[in-house]
Amino acid sequence: MTQEPPPPGSGAHLTFNAPLSSESAARLVVAATAHAPEVIIDHGCGWGTLLLDILAAVPGARGTGVDVHGPDIERARAAAASRGLADRAGFVEGSSSDLTEAADLLVSIGAFQAFGTVEEALAALADRLHPGGRLLFGLEYWRSLPTAEELALMWEGASIDDCLLLPDLVELIHGAGWRILDLHDSTPTEFDAFEVGHLREREGWLVDHPDHPVRAEVDREWSAWLRGRRRSMGFVTMLLAR
């Protein structure tokens, strides 16, 4: 095996770069495509899995995924080719803020920060939506307000203002002119699978390299999850319309 540890966050053992199971994603795809969209754009597409699932469910539709992370775009293109969808799926390495094309279905899962705040993202996405279109929008929220000790472990500079409680988030969405047609609250099992999925590749490498310095980094990631995010953080995916 290589003497260099795998990079963090590759998600090599994950299907979606979000706390979603295949079953939950499939249900959301059915809801999101009920209006038979012809043009789909995924802002922050990651590995392109959800966009490709949508295209598979809507024969004849075309889709574009955009993401700033080059290796994710490469993985998405390979997945499109392996699923026979490369002729209908295009992937762009770059910022979502630079892609202004409008669509019948927009997807933004865990990527609203590309446009700024949640409010700014909802406004920017509204400008990119065809009349009668839909937005599949996923983001973190507080299940309960975190303690100061939890915030200190989550990520550098974590603040209680980084997320909202779910009722406050719903009020914000309504106030921005959107209606919620469907909602999936990621389960603790989905969240655990997501977190472990991101740790698994490096943990497997450490089995054969137990004394490598990266062990301390991986141990801190476990603490950031279990002592920081796990109790208080949730993730919700909503189907929105205007």
PyMOL commands that set and color helices and strands:
alter all, ss='L'
color gray80, all
select helices_A, chain A and resi 22-32+49-57+70-82+96-98+112-115+118-127+148-154+160-162+166-175+188-208+214-229
alter helices_A, ss='H'
color red, helices_A
select strands_A, chain A and resi 39-43+62-67+89-93+103-109+129-142+179-185+233-241
alter strands_A, ss='S'
color yellow, strands_A
deselect
rebuild
show_as cartoon
